[in-house]
């Protein structure tokens, strides 16, 4: 079976080198918030989540990075911490409020099963419901995109041809992919984004390419 290289490219000058965005989801959250629409709830990682963060840090330490950005939420900051501390990035990480998770409004704090029973909507349709404004008091898809897209535009302007890590949330990663790949947000439900996973997308003015998706270093014994 051929070997798949799941490393970011080395940093070397090259014509039309793409900007590499490593989109990193936070680790597993504490048990009370699993299979729950947490959104703006500022929860902690679970013990497994901290283990995932440590494994992620070891993989990232071997990757050439020019910049690191992160959501301010605790579950993301706790995922970032092992890497930032061990690799000397602590003073260079840029925290971006616009990378916080989407606000689920009246669904906040409810389990997937409760949402289905209370609102008669499958929890798996949450992206569709955001898109059509079907979640009461939630952040709608337009305003959600309105805070994520300017950040992505700025990153691509500031870091042409560089490698950038973005620590954030499953919803934010789907929104970033939706923007860069010009795919409607509801269709991003087909992209699995596991805890402490890395999705790498290469961006050129004329081309956007997902180089690997939902890679989980913590689930790779050889790494």
C-alpha positions in Angstrom: 0.0 0.0 0.0 1.6 3.4 -1.0 2.6 5.7 1.8 0.6 8.9 2.2 2.6 11.9 3.3 0.6 13.8 5.9 3.1 16.6 6.5 3.0 20.2 5.6 5.4 21.2 2.8 8.8 22.6 3.8 9.1 26.4 3.7 11.1 27.2 0.5 10.9 30.0 -1.9 9.0 28.9 -5.0 7.0 30.7 -7.7 3.2 30.6 -7.0 3.7 28.5 -3.9 0.2 28.1 -2.3 -0.7 29.3 1.2 -1.2 26.2 3.3 -3.9 26.4 5.9 -3.9 23.7 8.6 -7.4 23.8 10.1 -7.3 22.2 13.5 -10.3 21.4 15.6 -10.1 21.3 19.4 -9.9 18.0 21.3 -12.7 16.1 22.9 -14.7 18.2 25.4 -15.8 17.2 28.9 -18.4 14.5 29.1 -21.4 16.8 30.0 -21.1 18.5 26.6 -20.5 15.6 24.2 -23.3 15.2 21.7 -24.6 18.6 22.8 -24.9 21.8 20.9 -22.3 23.7 22.9 -21.6 26.6 20.7 -20.8 29.6 22.9 -20.6 27.5 26.1 -17.0 27.9 27.3 -16.3 24.3 28.2 -13.1 22.4 29.0 -11.4 19.4 27.4 -12.0 15.9 28.7 -9.0 13.8 29.9 -9.0 12.2 26.5 -9.1 15.6 24.9 -5.9 16.6 26.7 -4.3 13.4 25.5 -5.3 14.2 21.9 -3.9 17.7 22.3 -0.5 16.2 23.4 -0.4 13.9 20.4 -1.4 16.7 18.1 1.4 18.9 19.6 4.0 16.2 18.8 2.9 16.1 15.1 2.7 19.8 14.8 6.2 20.2 16.3 7.6 18.6 13.1 5.7 20.9 10.8 7.1 24.1 9.4 4.8 26.9 10.4 4.9 30.7 9.8 1.9 31.7 11.8 -0.6 30.3 14.3 -4.1 31.7 15.0 -6.6 30.5 17.5 -10.1 30.9 18.9 -10.3 32.4 22.4 -12.5 29.7 23.7 -11.1 27.4 26.5 -11.4 24.2 24.6 -9.3 25.6 21.8 -6.8 27.3 24.1 -6.3 24.0 26.0 -5.8 22.1 22.7 -3.2 24.7 21.6 -1.3 24.9 24.9 0.9 21.7 24.6 2.1 22.7 21.2 2.6 26.4 22.0 4.5 25.6 25.1 6.7 22.9 23.7 7.5 24.6 20.4 8.0 28.1 21.7 4.9 29.6 20.1 3.3 30.9 23.3 4.1 34.5 22.7 3.5 34.4 18.9 0.0 32.9 18.7 -2.6 35.4 17.6 -6.0 35.0 19.3 -8.9 35.9 17.1 -12.4 36.5 18.6 -14.0 35.9 15.2 -12.9 32.3 15.3 -15.2 31.4 18.2 -17.8 28.7 17.6 -21.3 29.6 16.2 -24.0 30.6 18.6 -26.8 27.9 18.5 -29.4 30.1 20.1 -32.3 28.1 21.6 -30.4 24.9 20.8 -27.5 25.8 23.1 -26.9 23.3 25.8 -29.3 20.8 24.3 -28.4 17.2 23.3 -28.9 16.0 19.8 -31.7 13.8 21.0 -33.4 16.6 22.8 -33.3 18.9 19.7 -34.9 16.2 17.6 -37.7 15.6 20.1 -38.3 19.3 21.0 -38.1 20.9 17.6 -38.8 18.0 15.3 -35.6 18.5 13.4 -32.8 16.0 13.0 -29.7 17.3 14.8 -27.7 16.2 11.7 -29.4 19.0 9.7 -27.9 21.8 11.9 -26.0 23.4 9.0 -29.2 23.5 6.9 -31.1 25.0 9.8 -28.4 27.7 10.2 -28.5 28.5 6.5 -32.3 29.0 6.5 -32.5 30.7 9.8 -34.4 27.9 11.4 -32.8 28.0 14.9 -34.4 30.6 17.1 -32.0 33.3 18.4 -29.1 31.6 16.7 -26.4 33.3 14.7 -27.5 33.0 11.1 -25.3 31.7 8.3 -24.8 35.2 6.8 -23.5 36.8 10.0 -21.5 33.7 10.7 -19.8 34.0 7.4 -19.5 37.7 7.8 -17.1 37.3 10.7 -15.1 34.3 9.4 -14.6 35.4 5.8 -12.7 38.7 6.6 -10.3 36.8 8.7 -9.6 34.3 5.9 -9.1 37.2 3.4 -6.7 38.9 5.8 -4.7 35.7 6.4 -4.3 35.0 2.6 -3.1 38.6 2.1 -0.6 38.5 5.1 0.8 35.0 4.5 1.1 34.4 0.7 3.0 31.1 0.2 3.3 30.4 3.9 2.1 27.7 6.3 -0.6 28.8 8.7 -2.2 26.8 11.5 -5.7 27.8 12.6 -6.9 26.3 15.9 -10.7 26.6 16.1 -14.0 24.6 16.0 -15.8 22.1 13.8 -18.3 24.6 12.7 -15.7 27.2 11.9 -13.7 24.7 9.8 -16.8 23.9 7.8 -17.4 27.5 7.2 -13.8 28.2 6.1 -14.0 25.2 3.7 -17.4 26.4 2.4 -15.9 29.8 1.7 -12.7 28.6 0.1 -14.2 25.8 -2.0 -17.4 27.7 -2.9 -19.6 24.9 -1.5 -22.9 25.8 0.1 -22.7 25.5 3.9 -25.3 22.8 4.2 -23.3 20.5 2.0 -20.4 20.7 4.4 -22.3 18.2 6.5 -20.6 15.6 4.3 -17.2 16.6 5.7 -16.4 14.8 9.0 -14.3 17.0 11.3 -13.3 14.9 14.3 -11.9 16.1 17.6 -8.2 17.2 17.4 -8.2 16.6 13.6 -6.2 18.5 11.0 -7.6 19.4 7.6 -5.1 21.0 5.2 -6.1 23.2 2.3 -3.7 24.8 -0.2 -4.8 28.1 -1.6 -3.7 29.8 -4.8 -5.5 32.7 -6.6 -6.7 30.3 -9.3 -7.0 27.1 -7.3 -8.0 25.7 -3.9 -7.1 22.1 -3.0 -7.8 20.0 0.0 -4.6 18.0 0.5 -5.8 16.0 3.4 -8.9 16.1 5.5 -9.8 15.0 9.0 -6.4 13.6 9.8 -6.2 12.6 13.5 -2.5 12.4 14.8 -3.7 11.0 18.1 -5.1 8.0 16.3 -1.9 7.2 14.5 0.3 4.9 16.7 3.3 5.3 14.5 3.4 9.1 14.7 
